[in-house]
Amino acid sequence: MVPDLHRIDHRRRGSCPLYSRQFSFESVPKKRWIAETANAFAFRNKNPQAPVHVLVVPKKRVSTVLQAPDALLGEMLGLVRRVAEQEGIAREGFRTAINTHPQSRQGIYHLHIHVLGGRQMKWPPG
């Protein structure tokens, strides 16, 4: 049973069973990073869904976009732009996605932005 996510305090990671899942991106070795800022880094997805599939994540675990400070989100989007340029997908186009909670199929409760490109994307995506 999925908890009522509208009735929990989203500011605290421990306030929802979903947020206590063990896996986070904090264990990704630095040698896999392809770009970083003071508070975020990017690395290639091990199971790519497009020719270019990079994840941008905060260095310290933030469970979802709902808990992320505005400044961190801005920094992460700046890194998305830099990665798109670095990977050669900025000119032709790319997609970004942030999954939040079960109905969006968020499986890892460590905020991450998918950056996908290198092929024609389909719509609708889901």
C-alpha positions as CSV (number, residue, x, y, z in Angstrom):
1,M,0.0,0.0,0.0
2,V,1.3,3.4,-1.0
3,P,1.3,6.0,1.9
4,D,-0.9,9.1,1.5
5,L,1.9,11.4,0.2
6,H,-0.3,14.5,0.6
7,R,-0.5,14.0,4.3
8,I,3.2,13.7,5.1
9,D,5.9,16.3,5.9
10,H,8.0,16.3,2.8
11,R,10.8,18.3,4.4
12,R,12.0,15.3,6.4
13,R,13.4,12.3,4.6
14,G,12.3,9.9,7.4
15,S,8.7,11.0,7.2
16,C,7.8,8.6,4.4
17,P,8.7,4.9,4.1
18,L,9.6,5.5,0.4
19,Y,12.4,7.9,1.4
20,S,14.1,5.4,3.7
21,R,15.0,3.0,0.9
22,Q,18.7,2.3,1.1
23,F,20.0,3.0,-2.4
24,S,21.2,6.4,-3.3
25,F,23.6,7.9,-5.8
26,E,26.1,8.9,-3.1
27,S,28.1,5.7,-3.8
28,V,28.7,6.5,-7.5
29,P,32.5,6.6,-7.8
30,K,34.0,9.9,-8.8
31,K,35.8,8.3,-11.7
32,R,32.3,7.8,-13.3
33,W,31.4,11.5,-13.1
34,I,31.5,13.4,-16.4
35,A,30.8,16.8,-14.9
36,E,30.2,18.5,-11.5
37,T,29.3,21.7,-9.7
38,A,29.7,22.5,-6.0
39,N,26.6,20.6,-5.1
40,A,25.8,18.2,-8.0
41,F,27.4,15.8,-10.4
42,A,26.5,14.0,-13.7
43,F,27.3,10.5,-14.9
44,R,26.2,8.2,-17.7
45,N,23.2,5.9,-16.9
46,K,24.3,2.2,-16.8
47,N,21.0,1.3,-18.5
48,P,20.6,4.0,-21.2
49,Q,17.2,4.6,-22.8
50,A,18.7,6.7,-25.5
51,P,22.1,7.1,-27.2
52,V,22.9,9.8,-24.6
53,H,21.4,9.1,-21.1
54,V,23.0,11.1,-18.3
55,L,21.8,11.5,-14.7
56,V,22.3,14.8,-12.8
57,V,22.1,14.3,-9.0
58,P,22.9,16.3,-5.9
59,K,26.0,15.2,-4.1
60,K,24.1,15.0,-0.8
61,R,20.9,12.9,-0.9
62,V,17.7,14.8,-1.4
63,S,14.8,12.4,-1.8
64,T,12.6,14.1,-4.4
65,V,12.2,17.5,-6.1
66,L,9.7,18.3,-3.4
67,Q,12.5,18.6,-0.8
68,A,15.1,20.3,-3.0
69,P,16.0,24.0,-2.3
70,D,15.4,26.3,-5.2
71,A,19.1,27.1,-5.4
72,L,20.0,23.4,-5.8
73,L,17.4,22.9,-8.5
74,G,18.8,25.9,-10.4
75,E,22.4,24.6,-10.0
76,M,21.3,21.1,-11.3
77,L,19.5,22.6,-14.3
78,G,22.7,24.6,-15.1
79,L,24.5,21.3,-15.0
80,V,21.9,19.8,-17.3
81,R,22.6,22.5,-19.9
82,R,26.4,22.0,-19.6
83,V,26.1,18.2,-20.0
84,A,23.8,18.6,-23.1
85,E,26.4,20.9,-24.7
86,Q,29.3,18.6,-23.6
87,E,27.5,15.5,-25.0
88,G,26.7,17.2,-28.3
89,I,22.9,17.0,-27.9
90,A,22.1,20.7,-27.2
91,R,21.7,21.8,-30.8
92,E,19.4,19.0,-32.0
93,G,17.5,18.7,-28.8
94,F,17.2,16.6,-25.7
95,R,14.7,15.7,-23.0
96,T,14.9,16.1,-19.3
97,A,12.8,14.1,-16.8
98,I,12.4,14.1,-13.1
99,N,10.2,11.3,-11.7
100,T,8.6,12.0,-8.4
101,H,6.8,9.3,-6.3
102,P,5.3,6.0,-7.3
103,Q,2.9,7.1,-10.0
104,S,5.8,8.6,-12.0
105,R,7.8,5.4,-11.4
106,Q,10.4,6.9,-9.2
107,G,12.5,3.9,-8.1
108,I,15.5,5.6,-6.5
109,Y,14.7,8.1,-3.8
110,H,17.7,10.3,-4.4
111,L,16.6,13.2,-6.7
112,H,17.9,12.8,-10.2
113,I,17.3,14.5,-13.5
114,H,17.5,12.3,-16.6
115,V,19.1,13.9,-19.7
116,L,18.2,12.0,-22.8
117,G,19.2,12.7,-26.4
118,G,20.8,11.5,-29.6
119,R,17.5,10.2,-31.1
120,Q,14.0,11.4,-31.9
121,M,11.9,11.4,-28.8
122,K,8.3,10.2,-28.9
123,W,5.3,11.9,-27.4
124,P,3.5,11.3,-25.2
125,P,6.4,9.8,-23.2
126,G,4.4,7.7,-20.8
